[in-house]
């Protein structure tokens, strides 16, 4: 390219990894809000005028409070935090060195940037991780996505997560401020630590932060740690027990190795596994189904390490489905030869087995089940098969089933362990952040158990094991998406009542123990006793007979016709959702509302509304009856069938009183099951609802900035000084670009802010060579085609062009145009040219294909005023997109020659000889600044003194140089000509320079005189 002395760099994104121990990295040195100034280099002397931007008077943080309760989170839930530690706001100056008063005095604009370092307590620990972060309701972090830009944007949030376990150590960052040993570890408290959070986009204050937290409780259906791949032979159903044993796995290494096509047993969703180097990764976009159709987001990553021996192996695909007694055939190939391995071990149905194949290093293969060798040692000789279906599951825990894979493929370069020294780790760069933690929906029985234990009850004081042994209703589940107990006046009783109201279970006391049971379990279990009419009407001796059965039926007008359920919708950032259920044929106008502080799906809330609406109708009849001591064993919650007047009345006991040798019973009718037995209730009868406003789940990732540094002639008189021009744009990317900061360094290490750019430069490249052309009149013969990277070009009138419109830089030439034609391929053809503007006539013949083009707009192509003592020195520059880390961007090297200070080439060079052969040379000076054509006013000198230098040329060689010329004329004497050439010359080639006190010679004016 012809733009020698200029420089262009496309700054790529820095790869910032996660900090070990948390899913969210902690980074310093961010270009927050775009333009962090780091006082790592001596600040240059400020120009004569300084304008200061808005500045905070008080840097103290005001938004912390003592005594706030610590929330307890179950599943995934959005919650606010409380600041538990902070530092005063950090203030940094950003000096914008561009600008001018118009009188030659430069203006520096000093803006103030603010950062906050603080810790926010979230909830009781341990947690599995932080899924999302909102600042003033704007999503700034989202790990629950596959969007590449959002995942990249996550790296820009300078936060560290402390999970709140009992081994948690104190923060080294806080200790650096408070002193080692002076900082609590906050064990049992999950908190996040922000380090230098940029506040520019938050009104220079700490924003209101909320967090979506995932808590991996001890879910009884899924083990809460050490998720591993295991082998399951001929399994049965979701109640299959898992064995607790040491497990070894086949390692997958090398490109292309993968586990593929995992099919859910309980639904149609599939899960795709793939590997990245030595990782087995469950892709976050895949869902598995759990018991009761619970969707589990697969988001963890397993790293399997071992001492491998290289194998070349494949597994034949076997689409066996879900059945008993089937056997897949697995063939293994060792170093190009086949192996012989016959597996005949009898395996029990419904049993999970840990499976591995081991090579002893001597050409022998063994199969191990649950750590014990099965069958005999096999020699690597011929093809062989193994029976059984390989599945995916857990190792520890009670019951539960996740799914299976029906195809396993090992690519060339796979590995098999030579011993039992496997270690399985979970990468913490995922959503959960904790190894193998279960962040799926939480069982109500686990939540209830935790709540009652928090009140001091022990496992022997309650029984919550049967809350969700049955499904609540068809295609719904008793698994809670999220629930929070914030401790602010919320008792455990109230929390359990909320859960019971949403999921329709009840609690009663029996044998000195609290029992939690779902209504459906009670109903489906059938009556515990059938009481004939002859047993009714018990009464104490000597008293009159009581009514056999007292029946009171509530009128329809007392029963609800419509029920509205309000809930928190996790799919819409936990905004309140609304679902309604209505009865079309009821003679009632009563409406009821249920507000649940529970994260629920739309379907869950819909069915909860329907079931809650139908329950009062199902229990509209109340009963009172008296029984003899024979039935003293009946308890609250029992279903009984009472025969009366040739009918059988199913009812649920809600109150008992044993007195005087008889049992008084109060009960309510149980005419049908909540799940719609007999078709009385079904989900289709539920009414409409609202799920809340639309939610943004992606974050615009600011693209890298392309920087251009132009060491060219002045584009405006106001730019006079030892500076250069800087452009910044987003290249050809269509992504979000919020502006950039320009940083400078003398050692490519410590960078300081020198400029902020808010508008992208309009740039392009030349698709062909612009030919040389006239500089003293319009160039109507030539044209140039420009492919624009950013921006558009327009035509204008000759008068406007002469008055400064349509200025561009191509290579080193400054030129203008009147006509811009948009071609079919999106390029622009420029014609009607004014060439060599602003003293660049020397560059009209220097063009090449690919010359960089810049459209001159003062707000886009910014002038940076450098220091005179930096002229000719190497400096390093970075263009850092607002919100991206400084450290992650590459630098570009640039030497400022101060081309804008070079005097223009003298014009109108002439010569005249006298009779003695002396040559009188004259010229007209030109000026860099103040060159407007005004009547009766000479052009300004533009330099501190008037001085010139002349070279007498002999071809490409300089024969004589004459310096110190103070006027625009000189005499090349006959004696000098003889000394240089042997005789006076008929003509001489001269180059004349005007001298600058700052940079020396300007551009040469050449002529033959």
N, C-alpha and C positions, 0 to 999 in steps of 0.2 A: 504494500500500500504506500501511498505517497505522503501520508500524514506523519512524517518523521518528527519525532519529538513529542507526539501525542501518544496516548495509550488507551487501550480499551480492555476491560475485563468483565467477564460474566461471572459474578460471584455466586458460587453454589452453596447449597445448604450444608451446614456443619452437621456431622453425625454425632449427636449427643446421646449417650446411652443412659440407661437407668442406673441409679445408684444402688449398689448391692444392699439388700435389706428392705427395699421398698419399690413399689411399682412406679413411683413418680420421682424423677430425678431432682436434685437440688443444684441449681446453677447460679453462678455469680457473673457479673459483667454483662448484663443484658442491655440491649439497645432499647430500653423500655420506652414505649410510646415513641420510640424510634431513635432517641438520640442521646444516650447516656454519656456525659462527659466524665472521664476519669482523670483525676489530677495526678497522672503518672509521669507527665513531662512538664518541664517549666512552661508556664503559660506565656505566649508571646505578648509583647507590649500591646496594649489596646490602642486602637486608633483614637482620633481626637474627640469624637462624640460617642457616647455610650447611651443606648436606650435599654432600659430594663423592662422585662416582662413581669407578669403577676408573680408575687412572692408571698409565701405564708409567713405570718408573724409569729405563729406558735407551732412548734414542731412536736408537741406532746400529743400522744394518742389518748383519746377521750373515751373509747368504747369498750371498756372492760368493767366487769362487775363481780363483786364477791358474793358468795352464798348461793350462786345459781345451782340448781339440781343437775346431776349428771344423768342424761338420758340412758335408757337401756334399749338397744335396738335388736330386733329379731328379723332375720331375712335381709332384705334390702329396703332401705328407707331413707328419705330425705330429711335432714335435720340441720338446724343452725348450730353454731358453736359459740364458745365464750373465750375471749382472749385471756390467757393465763400468764403470758410473758410478752414483753415488748421492749423495743428500743425506741428512742425518739426518731422521728422521721429523718431520713438521710436527704440532705439537700446537695444538689450538684448544679454547677453552672454549665450552661451550653452557650458558647460564644459563637454567634453567626458573624463571620468577618466580612460578609459581602455588604454591598450597599454604598451609597454616596450621598452627600448633601447636595450635589450638583455644583458645588463651588470648589471641588477638589478635596474636601475633607471627608474622609471615609467615616462611615457609621458602623459601629459594632452593636448588634442587638444581643443582649444577654438574657436568655431564658433560664428559668429554674425548673429542674426536674426533681421529683421526689420519689423516694423508695421507702418501703416499710419492711422491717424485719420483726416478726412476731410469731407467737405460737397460739393456736386455737384448739381448745379442748372440744372434742366431738361427742364422745359417748363412752360408756363403760366398755372396756376391752375384755378379751382380745377381739379384734375385728379381722376380717379376711382382707379388706382393702377398701380404698376409696374409689368409687366408680365414676362419679361426676362431681364437678365443682361449678357452682354458679356464683357470680359476682354481680350484686344488684340485679338478680334474676337473669343475667346474661350468662349463657353457658361458656365457660372458659377452659374446661377440661372434660373429656369424655373418653374413657377407655372401653366403653361398651359399644364399639363400632368397628367396622372394617374399612371405613373411609380413610384413605391414605393421608389426605390433607389433615384430617382431624387428629389422627395418630401423631403426625409430625408436629402439629400445633401443641399437643400435650407436652412435648419436650420443652416448650417455651415457658412453662409455668414453674417458677423456682420453688418447689415445695418438696418436703420430705415427710413421709407418713410414719408415725410411730404407732404400732399396732396394739399396744396396751397389754401385752402379756406379762406374766410375773417374772420374766427374766429381762425385761426391758432395761436398757442402760440409759444413763443421762445423755442428753444431747451435747456433743462436743462443741457445736456452734454456740449454744447458750453458755457453756462453760468458758468459752473464750471471752465472753463478756463478764460473767459473774465470778469466774474463778473455779478451778477444779475442786470438786468436793462440796461446792456450794449450791449445786443444782439438783433438785429431786429427780428421780427417774420416772416419776408418774406411773408407776406400775399399776396395772389394772385400769388405766385411763388411756384411751386412744386419742391422739392429738396429731395435728399437722403443724409443721414449722415452715413458714414462708421466709425466704432469705432474699432481701432486696426485691420485694414485689413492686413492680412499676405502678405508680399511682396516676400517671398522666391521663389514662382513659377512665379514671374513676373520680374525677373532680379533686385530685390531690388529697384524697382521704382514703382510709381503709374502707373498702366496700363492704356491704352486707353480704357475708359469705354463707352459703348453704352447701351441704355435702350429701351426696347419695353414698351411703355406707353399706357395705356387705359384711354380714356377720355370719361366720360359719359355726353354728351351734352343733352340738352332738346330735345330729339328725339320725334317728334310729333306723331309717331306711337306707341311708348311704353313709359309709364310713367318712369321718371328717378329716382323715389324713391318709397319706401314702396311697393315693390312687395308682394302681399299677395294672398292667396287662396280665391277665392270667388265662389259663386254658380251662374250658368247661366241656366235659364230655357228655353228650346226650342229655342235656338239661330239660327241665319240665316247664316251670311257670315262675311267676314273680315271687312266689313264696319260698323259692329255693334258698337254702341256708348257705352261707359262705364259711369256708374254713379259715381259721386264724392260723396262719403258718408262714414261714419264711418262703419268699417267692423269688425265683430267678427267671430272667427273661432272655429271649433272643435279642441281641443288639441289632439295631438297624443303622448302618452307616453308608456313606457314599451317596452320590446324587441319584435321585429318582427312587430310592427305597421308600416304600410307603405301605401303610395299612389303608385299604380302600373299601368302599361300599359297605358301610355298617348300617344294617337295617333294624329299625326298632321293632320290638316284639308287639308293643301295645299301640302302635300307630303307624302312619305311613311316612313319617319324617325320616330322613337319612342323615348319617354323620360321616363326614369324609376326614380321613386321617392322612397326613403327609409328613415327610421328614424334611428338616433343614439341617444338613450336615449330620451331627450326631444327636439331633433332637427328634423326638416323636411329637408331633404337634396336632392337637385336636383343633380344627379350624373353628374360629369364633362364630362363623356364619351358620354352623350346623346345630340343629336341635336334636336332643335325644328325648325320648319319653320315659318318665319314671312312673312308679305306681300312681294310679288314679289320673293318668294323662297329664302329669305335671311336666311342664316344659323346663328342661335344664339346659342352660347355655353352656356349651363346652368351651372353656376358655383357658384351660391350664395347659402347660407345656411340660413334658417329662424329658429329662435328660438322663440317658442311660450310659453309664461308663463302666468299662471292664478292661481286662487284658485280652484283646481279641486275637484269634487266629483267623487269617483270611479264608473265607469260603466263597464259592460261587454257587448260588442256590436259587431255586424257584419253587413256587407252590402251585400245583394245578388247581384251577378254579373249580369249585364244587358248589353249585347252587342247591343246597339241600333244604333250605327253609327251616321250619320249626316243627320238628317231629321227633319221635322216639327211635332209638336203635340205629340211627343212621351213622355212617362212617365216611369221613373224608380221607382222601389219599394224598399224602404229602411226600413229595420226592425231593431229596437233598443231593447236591452234587458237590464233590470236594475236589478242587483244583482240576476241573475238567473230567474227572472220573466219577462214576456212580458209586453210591454206597449201598450196603445191604443192611436194612433195619426192619425187622418184623416185630410189630407190636401186638401182643396177644393178651395183655393184662386185662382182667375183668374189672370194670369200673361200675360203681353204683350210680343209679339214676339219682337226679336231683342233688348232686354233690359237686362242689366246685374244687378244682384241683390246680395247684401250682405246677407249671410245666416248663421244662427246659431241655435242651439237647446240649450235651457236653462232649467236647473232643479232648481226649487226654494227651494230645500232642504226638501220639505214636500210631496214628492212623486208625484209632478206635473211636466209636461213637456210643454214648450211653444216653438213655432217656431217664429223666428223673421226674417223679410225681411226688409233690409235697416233700421234697428234699431227699427222697429215697429212690435208689435206682430201681427201675422196673425192667424186667426181662434181662437178657444176657447182653454182654458187650458185643457190639457188632463191628465187623471189619468193613472198610470202604472197598467194596468189590462190585456190587450190582445194585440195580434199582430196588427200592423197597417202599413200603407203605406203612402209614400209621393210622390207627382208627381214631374216631372222635371228631367232634366239631369244635373248632377254636372260637371262643367267645370273649367278649369284653366284660369285665365286672370289677368288683372290689375284692379286697382281701379280708378286711376286718369289719366288725359290725354284725348286726343281727340279720334281718331279712331284707330283701330288696333285689331288684333286677334292673339293669340299665339297658342292655341291648347286646347284640352279638355282631360279629363280622362273619361274612360268608366267603371272604376271599382275602388271602394274605400273600403278598408278593415281595420277595427279596430279590433285589437287583444285584448284578455282578459287583463285587466289592463289599458285600455284607460281611458281618463278623459273627462268630460264635465264641462264647467264653470258654476258657480252658480250665476254669475253676469256679468256685461259688462266691467269688468276691465282687458281686455286683453291688453297686450303689445306685439308688434311684433318687433323683432330685427333681424338684419342680422349679422351673424358672420363675423368677419374680417380676418378669416384665409384662405380666398379664393383668387382667381385670382384678382378680382377687388379690394377687400379690403375696399370698401366704401359701406355702407349699401344700398343694392338694386339698385346700380347704373347700368345704362344701358351701357354695353360695347360692344354692338352689332354694326353692320354696321351703318354708319351715313347717314341720308338723305341729299341729295345735297341741298335741300331747306333750311335745318337747317344750313349747312355750309355757303351757300351764304348769308343767313340772318345775320349770325354772322360777316362775312367779311364786308358787306356793313355797318353794324352798327358800326364797328370799325373805319370807315371813317367819322362818325358823322351823317349818315343818320338815320332817325327815321322810325318807322313802316309805317308811312304814305307816305314815299318817295319811296317805292319800293313794289313789289308784287312778291314773289317767291313761292307762295302757289301751283302753278300748274306745277312746274318743273317735278314732278314725280307722277302725278295722274295716268298716264298710264305707263304700262311697256314699256321699250325701244324696246325690241324685245323678241321673244319667249324664255322663260326659262332664261332670264337674268334680271338684276335689276338695278335700279338707286340708289343703296345704295353703299356708298364708304367704303371700308375696312379701309383705312387710308389715311390721307392727312396732310401735315405739311406746315406751312408758317413760314420760319425761320427768316424773317425780314432782311436778309442780301441782300439788294438790290432788294428784291422781293416785288413788289407793289401788292395791292389788285387786281388791274386790271389784272396783270399777273397771279395771283392765280386763278381768275375766268376764265381767258382764258384757263388755263390748264384743269380745270374741264370741261369747255364747249367743249374743243377739244376731251376729252376722252369720254364724255357722251352725246355730240351732243345736247346741248341746246343753246339758243341764248338770248341776252338781247337787248331790244329796249325801247325807251322812248315813252310814250303815256299819254296825259293829265297831263304832268308834273311829271310823275311817271315812275321809271324804272320797266320794266316787264321782268321777266325771265321765259322762256317757252321752253319746249322741242319740237324739230322738229316734233316728232310724234303727239304731242297734236295738233299742228297746222294742220298737214295733216289730221289726223283723224277727226278733227272738220269740215272738208269740206270747200269749198270756202265761204267767207263772202259776195261775190258779183259775179254775172255772168254778164259780160259786153258784150252786143251784138255788132256786127261789126258796126252798125249804130252809136254807141256812140264813136267810135274811130276817131282819126284825128282831135281833137279839136285844134283850132288855134285862135289867136287874130283877131279881125275884121281888115280888110284892109290888111291882109297878105295872102300869098299863102297857099294853103292846105298843111298840113304835111302828112308824111307817116302814114297810118293807124296803122301799126304794124311793127316795125323794129326787125328783128330776126337775131341774130348772133350765129352761132354754132361753138364751138371749135372743132378742128380736133382731131382725136383719138391719134395722136402722141403727143399732148399736155396734154393728160390725163394719169394718172398713171396706169401702169399695175400691180404694186406691191406696197404694203404699209407695212412697218415694224413698229410695236408699241413696244417701250421699256417702261418697267414699273417696279415697285418694287413688288416682289412676297412675300407676308407675310408668305406663307407656306415654304419658303426657306430662312428664316432669313432676308428677305428684300433684297436679292441679286437681281440684275437686271435680269428680264425675257424678253424674246423676242417672239413675235407672229407675223406671217406674213399672209397677205391675197393676193391672186393672181387672175387675170383674165386670163383664159387659151386661150380665143378666141380673145383677144384684139390685134389690130394692133399697139401696142405701146411698147416701151422698157423703158419708164420712171419709175423710182423707187423713192418713197418718204419715209421719216422717220418721226415718231412722237415720241418724248421723253416726257413721262409724269412722273412727280415726285409724283406719286399716287400709293398707295398700291392697287393692283387689283388681282383678281383671274385669273388663266390662261384662263378660259372661258370668263370672262369679257374682257380681253385684246384681245382675239381672235375675239370676236364680234365687239369690238371697231375698230379693224383693218379692218374687213370686211365692217362695216358701213362707216368708214372713207374712204375706197377705193371706195365704190359705190357712195358716196355723190357727188364727182365732175362729175361723169357720169350722175347722176340724174339731176344735175344742169348745164349740158354742154351747154344748150341754154340760151342765155341772150336776154332780150326783153326791148324795149323802146317804150312807147306809151304815148299819150297825151289825157287827159280826161277833160271834162268840170267841172265846179265848183260843179256840182251835186255829184261828187265823192271826194270832198275835205275831207271827213271824213275817207278815207282810210289811213292806217298807215303802217309803216315798220313792217314787220312780217306777215301781212295779206296774206291769200291765196285767190287769185281771179281766176276765169275762164274767159278767153277771147275767144270769138267766132270770128273766122276769116277764110275766104275762106273755109267755110263749115266744119271747124274743131274747136274743143274746146281745148284751151291750158291752163292747170293748171299751175299757177306760183305763186311764193312767192315774195312779194315786198321787195326790199332791200334798196330802196332810193326813196324819194319823194321830189318834189319842187313845191310849189304853187306860181305862178307868173302870173300876167296879167290876172287873172280870170280863169286860167286853171291849171290843176294838171299834172305835168310831173312825169312819173313813170318809174323807172328802176326795173326790176324783173328778176328772174331766174326760169328755168323750175322746176317743181315738178312732174316728170313723174311717180314716184311710191313711196310708203312708205318705210322707212328704214327697217321696220321689215319684209320685203320680201313679200308684197302683190303681189298676182299673181305668186308667186314662182320665182320672178326675183332674189331675194337675199335670201340666206339661209346660215346657219352656216357651212354647209358641204363644202362650197367652200373655206373656209379659209385654208391657207397653214400651213406649219410646223413652229415650233418655238422652243425656248429653254427657260426652266424655271430656269436655273442656276445650280450651283453645288449642290450635295447632302448636306443635312443639318443634323447635329447631334442635336437631340431634347432631348436626355437623358443625364444625368450627372452621371458619375460613382461615386457611394457613397462609400467612403472608409469604409471597414468593421472594426468591433472592433478587437482589438488585444488580442490574448491569450498570457499571460506572464508565463514564467517558471523561478523560482529562485532556483538554485542548490547550496547547501552548501556541496560540495564534495571535494575530494582530488584534488591536482593540476593535470591538464591535460597537462601542459607544464611548464618547469622550468622558463620560462619568466613570468609566472603568480604568482610568489612567492609574498606573502604579505597577509594581513588580508582581503582578498576579497572573492568574490563568483561569480558564473556564472549566466548570465541572457540570456534567450531566448525569442524571440518574433515571433509570426506567426499569420496567419489569420484563424487558425483552419481548419475546413473542408469546409469553404466557397469558392466558385469559384469567388467571387466578387473581385473588385479592391482593392489592398492593397499596398499603396505607401511607406510603412515603418512606423516606430513608434519611439516615444521618450519614454525613461524610466525616471520616476520622483520618487523622494524620499521625505518623510516627517517624522518628528519626532512626529507630533501630528495629523496626518490624516486630516490636514487642509491646511497648506501652503506647497506646493510642489515645489521642484527645480529640474531642469533637470540634470541628471547625465550621460546620455548615449543616443546615437542615433543608431538605428538599421535599416539598409537598406535592408538586405537580410533576408528572413524568415527562421527560424530554421526548420530543417528536423526532425520531431518528430513522435512518434507512441506509441502504447501500446502492451504489451505482451498478447497474447491470451491464453497462458497456463503458468504453473510454470516452470522456468528453474531450473533443479535439481542441487544439489551441485556437484562439480567436482574438478579435480586436478588443482593446481595453479603453479606447477613446471614444467609442460610439457603440450603438446597439449591435449585438451579435445576433443577427437574424438568420444566419446560415446553420448554426449548430444547435443541437438540443441534447438533453441528457435524460435517460430513463432511470427513475428511482423506485426501488422496492422498499416500501415503508414497513418498518418493524412496529412502530407506534405512530399514531396521528394521521392527519390528512393534509393535503396540499390544495391550495386554491389559486385561482387566477385573480389578477387585479389590473387596474388601469396603469398606463405609463406614468401618469402624473403621480399616482400614489406610490408607485415603485420608486420614482425619483425622490419622493419625500420619505422613503424609508421602509416601504412595505416589502414583504416577501424577501427576507434576507436569509441566505443559507450558507453553510460552510460545507464544501466538498473537498475532502483531503485537506489542503492548506489554503485553497482559494475561497475567498469570500465573494459571493455572486448574488445576483437577483434575477427574477424572472417575472414576466407578465402573464404567461399562459401555462396552466397546469391541466393536462388532459388525463383523465382517469381511464386507463386501458382495461380491456376485458379480463386480463390476468391480475388485476388489482394494483398494478404499478402505475406510476405517474410519469408522463413525458413533459419535461419543462422546456419551454422555448421563449423567445423574446428576451434574450439574456443581456444583462449588464455584467461584464467580466472584470476580474481583478480589482474588486472594490477594496477600500480601506488599505491601500498599499500592497495588495497581494498580486499585482500584475505579473510578478516573477513566477507565480505558481500556475499560470494558465496552461502551461504545456507539460505539467508533471502528473497528469491524471492516469489512473489505472482502473481496470475492472475491480469492483469491490470497494472502491473508495467509500469511506464512511461519510454519511450525510447527516447534518444537524440543522434543524429549523431553528432560527434564532428567535426565541421568546425570552425576555429578561427573567421571567419567573420560572422558566424551565432550564435555561442554560445560565447557570449562576457563576458570578465572578467571585473568585477567592483571592483576597489581597494577601500576597505572601510577604515575607521579610526580605529586605535587600541582601542580608548576609546569608540567605539560603539560596540565592541564585547560583545555579550550577551544581548544587548538592543533591545527592540521592535522598529521596523521601518515599515513604510507603503510605498507601492510602487504602481505606476500606469503605465500601458503601454497604451500610447495614440497614436492612429493611426494619421499619418500626416493629418492635416486638420480637425480633430475632436476636440471638446471642451474638455479641461481638466476636467472641472467640471462635465461633463456628464459621466465620467468613474468611475467605482468602484475601490477601492483600495484593495490590498492584504497585510496581515500582515506577517512579516518575521523577524526571529531572526538569526543574523549571528553568528555562533559558531566558525567561522574561521577554518573549517575542513581542509583547505589546509595548515594550519600551524602545524597541529598535526604530530609529528614524527611517522614514520612507526614502526611497531612492530619489535623488535629485532628478529634475526633468529639464527639458529644453536645453540640452548640452550642445554647446556650439564652440567653434574655434575660428580664429582669424590670425593671419601671419603678416608680419611687417616685412620690410625690405631686407632685414637681416636674417630672416628665417625663424625669428622667435614666434612661438605659437601661444596666442592668448586664448585661454579656455574660460568659458563662462557657463553658468547654469542657473536654474531657479530652484530654490529650496522648496520642499514640501513639509507639511506639518502633520503630526499624528493626531493632534487635538486642535480644535478651534479652526478647522479648515473650511468653514462655510464661506460661500462666495457672497460677500457683502460689499456694497458700494462704499468707496472711500475708506475702507478699513483693510489693512494688510492682514494676511493670515498670521496667527500667533506663531512664535518660534517653536514652542513645544518642548524646548530644552533649556537647561539652565544657562548655557552659553552657546553662541554660534561658532561651530568649529567643523572643519571638513578634512578629509584625507583623500589623496589621489594616488591610484596605481597606474603606472604606464606599462602597458602589456606588450609582450612579444609572443603572440600565440597564447598558450596557456601559462606562460611564465611571466613573472613580474620583473620588469627591468628596473623600475625606479618607483619608490614610494615617497610621496611628499605629504608630511603631516603638519599640523598646527596652522592650517589655513583658516583665517577668521572671517573671510568675506567670500561670497559665491563667485570667485574668479581666481585664476592663477595663470602664471606664465611659464611655459615649458621652453626654456631658452634654447637657442641654436647650439650653444656650447654643451648643454645637457644632452641634447639629441645626439651630437657627435660622440659624446662620451658613451652614450648607451648603444648607439647603432653604427657609429663610424662616420656619420654624416647627417646633416639636417634631413628630416623626413617629410615627404609630401603629405603624409597622413599619419595619424597616431590613434591607437586604440586606448581609450582611457576608461577607468572605472572610478566613479566618484562616490564617496560615502559621507553622509553627515554623521557626526560623532555625538554619542550620548555619554554623559558623565556617569551613567549607571551601568550601561552594558557595552560601551565602546562603539564600534562601527555599526551603522545601520545597514539597510539594504543597498546594494550597488546600483548606481545608474551608469550604464555602459553606452559608449558611443564611439564612432570613428570620426575624428575631427582633423 
